[in-house]
């Protein structure tokens, strides 16, 4: 017995559709339960597939974790885009809303996973190599577009976008290390005042 179930074989849609469904289910699971002691067998049981099917779609646990992080990052970019489209919401207020979302205690597991995968990728582990693709540029493009839309020169906009991204990631790491929520919130507010001024 290989542990596979009928629903694994009869899943509707293309392989790409099914893979996307599984990644999204895995992201939701990790957000709710964290990733400590996560196994493919346990994750598969939680989201309704066998561990063999997860290996079929992702190749390894590490590759699946990379996809979980990348999908989580994409969701955060989508959320920022939604905030920026809110009528009457200033760019600094959109940034504050995203910051509150990113520092929600329920997302701490995903943030830890992000930095763990980043460390593995920087050490050259092949199963995490894809993580570095778009690590910076996937965020720079939407952030830069927002700056240009607000009237910034493209070169300045790119610099500001990179600075903003680095600051947010640095303060997220600070929060995970120190647990000082008040301190990182105050630092973020100071940064937003410097970044956006009085708007």
C-alpha positions as CSV (number, residue, x, y, z in Angstrom):
1,X,0.0,0.0,0.0
2,X,1.4,3.4,-1.0
3,X,-0.9,5.5,1.1
4,X,-2.5,7.2,-1.9
5,X,-6.2,7.9,-1.9
6,X,-8.7,8.0,-4.7
7,X,-9.1,11.8,-4.4
8,X,-5.4,12.1,-5.2
9,X,-5.9,10.5,-8.6
10,X,-9.2,12.1,-9.4
11,X,-8.4,15.7,-8.6
12,X,-10.1,18.0,-11.2
13,X,-8.2,20.4,-13.4
14,X,-4.7,20.4,-14.8
15,X,-1.6,19.5,-12.9
16,X,-0.8,23.2,-12.6
17,X,-4.3,23.9,-11.1
18,X,-3.9,21.1,-8.7
19,X,-0.4,22.2,-7.7
20,X,-1.7,25.7,-7.1
21,X,-4.5,24.4,-5.0
22,X,-2.2,22.3,-2.9
23,X,0.2,25.2,-2.3
24,X,-2.6,27.5,-1.2
25,X,-3.9,24.9,1.2
26,X,-0.4,24.4,2.5
27,X,0.1,28.1,3.1
28,X,-3.2,28.3,5.0
29,X,-2.1,25.3,7.1
30,X,1.3,26.7,7.9
31,X,-0.3,30.1,8.8
32,X,-2.6,28.4,11.2
33,X,-0.3,25.8,12.7
34,X,3.3,26.9,12.0
35,X,5.9,24.8,10.3
36,X,7.8,23.3,13.3
37,X,7.9,19.5,13.0
38,X,6.1,19.8,9.7
39,X,6.2,16.5,7.7
40,X,4.9,15.8,4.3
41,X,2.8,12.9,5.7
42,X,1.3,15.2,8.3
43,X,0.7,18.1,6.0
44,X,-0.8,15.8,3.4
45,X,-3.2,14.3,5.9
46,X,-4.2,17.8,7.0
47,X,-5.0,19.1,3.5
48,X,-6.4,15.9,2.1
49,X,-3.7,14.3,-0.1
50,X,-1.1,11.6,0.4
51,X,2.5,12.5,1.0
52,X,3.3,10.7,-2.2
53,X,1.2,13.2,-4.2
54,X,3.0,16.1,-2.5
55,X,6.3,14.5,-3.6
56,X,4.8,14.1,-7.1
57,X,3.9,17.8,-7.4
58,X,6.8,19.4,-5.5
59,X,9.7,16.8,-5.4
60,X,10.7,17.4,-1.8
61,X,9.6,18.9,1.4
62,X,12.2,21.7,1.0
63,X,10.8,22.6,-2.5
64,X,7.3,22.7,-1.1
65,X,8.4,25.0,1.7
66,X,9.9,27.3,-1.0
67,X,6.6,27.4,-2.8
68,X,4.8,28.1,0.5
69,X,7.0,31.1,1.1
70,X,6.8,32.4,-2.4
71,X,3.0,32.1,-2.4
72,X,2.8,33.9,0.9
73,X,4.9,36.7,-0.5
74,X,2.7,36.9,-3.5
75,X,-0.4,37.2,-1.3
76,X,1.3,40.1,0.6
77,X,2.0,41.9,-2.6
78,X,-1.6,41.4,-3.7
79,X,-2.7,42.8,-0.4
80,X,-0.5,45.9,-0.8
81,X,-2.0,46.4,-4.2
82,X,-5.5,46.2,-2.8
83,X,-4.7,48.7,-0.1
84,X,-3.2,51.1,-2.7
85,X,-6.4,51.0,-4.7
86,X,-8.6,52.0,-1.7
87,X,-10.1,55.4,-2.4
88,X,-8.9,58.1,0.0
89,X,-6.1,55.9,1.5
90,X,-2.8,57.6,1.4
91,X,0.4,55.6,0.6
92,X,1.6,55.9,4.2
93,X,-1.7,54.5,5.5
94,X,-1.6,51.7,3.0
95,X,1.9,50.9,4.3
96,X,0.7,50.9,7.9
97,X,-2.1,48.5,7.0
98,X,0.3,46.2,5.4
99,X,2.7,46.4,8.3
100,X,-0.1,45.4,10.7
101,X,-0.9,42.5,8.5
102,X,2.8,41.4,8.3
103,X,3.2,41.6,12.1
104,X,0.1,39.7,13.0
105,X,1.2,37.1,15.5
106,X,-0.6,34.4,13.4
107,X,1.9,35.1,10.6
108,X,5.0,34.7,12.8
109,X,5.4,31.1,11.6
110,X,5.5,32.2,8.0
111,X,7.9,35.0,8.7
112,X,10.3,32.5,10.4
113,X,10.0,30.1,7.5
114,X,10.8,33.0,5.1
115,X,14.1,33.7,6.9
116,X,15.0,30.1,7.3
117,X,14.5,29.4,3.6
118,X,16.5,32.5,2.8
119,X,19.4,31.2,4.9
120,X,19.3,27.8,3.1
121,X,19.2,29.5,-0.3
122,X,22.1,31.8,0.5
123,X,24.1,28.7,1.5
124,X,23.5,27.2,-1.9
125,X,21.1,24.4,-1.1
126,X,19.8,23.4,-4.5
127,X,16.3,22.7,-3.5
128,X,15.9,26.3,-2.3
129,X,17.6,28.0,-5.2
130,X,14.3,29.1,-6.8
131,X,13.6,31.1,-3.6
132,X,16.1,33.8,-4.6
133,X,14.5,34.4,-8.0
134,X,12.4,37.5,-7.5
135,X,13.5,37.9,-3.9
136,X,14.0,41.6,-4.5
137,X,12.6,42.4,-8.0
138,X,9.2,40.9,-7.4
139,X,8.6,43.5,-4.7
140,X,10.5,46.3,-6.4
141,X,8.3,46.5,-9.4
142,X,5.0,47.2,-7.6
143,X,6.6,49.4,-5.1
144,X,8.4,51.4,-7.8
145,X,5.2,51.7,-9.8
146,X,3.4,53.2,-6.9
147,X,6.3,55.8,-6.4
148,X,6.2,56.7,-10.1
149,X,2.5,57.1,-10.0
150,X,2.9,59.5,-7.1
151,X,5.3,61.6,-9.3
152,X,8.7,60.3,-8.4
153,X,11.5,60.0,-10.9
154,X,11.9,56.3,-11.9
155,X,15.6,56.1,-10.6
156,X,14.6,57.7,-7.3
157,X,11.5,55.5,-7.1
158,X,13.6,52.3,-7.5
159,X,15.9,53.4,-4.7
160,X,13.1,54.3,-2.4
161,X,11.3,51.0,-3.2
162,X,14.5,49.0,-2.3
163,X,15.0,51.0,0.9
164,X,11.4,50.4,1.9
165,X,11.6,46.7,1.3
166,X,14.9,46.3,3.2
167,X,13.5,48.3,6.2
168,X,10.3,46.2,6.4
169,X,12.3,42.9,6.2
170,X,14.8,44.1,8.7
171,X,12.2,45.1,11.2
172,X,10.3,41.8,10.7
173,X,13.6,40.0,11.6
174,X,14.0,42.3,14.6
175,X,10.5,41.4,15.8
176,X,11.2,37.7,15.5
177,X,14.5,38.0,17.4
178,X,13.5,40.5,20.1
179,X,9.7,40.1,20.4
180,X,9.7,43.9,20.9
181,X,6.5,44.8,19.1
182,X,6.3,48.3,20.5
183,X,9.9,49.0,19.5
184,X,9.5,47.8,15.9
185,X,6.2,49.6,15.5
186,X,7.8,52.8,16.7
187,X,10.7,52.3,14.3
188,X,8.3,51.7,11.4
189,X,6.4,54.8,12.2
190,X,9.6,56.8,12.3
191,X,10.6,55.3,9.0
192,X,7.2,56.2,7.4
193,X,7.5,59.8,8.6
194,X,10.9,60.0,7.0
195,X,9.8,58.2,3.9
196,X,6.6,59.9,3.2
197,X,6.9,63.1,5.2
198,X,3.6,64.7,6.3
199,X,1.8,63.8,3.0
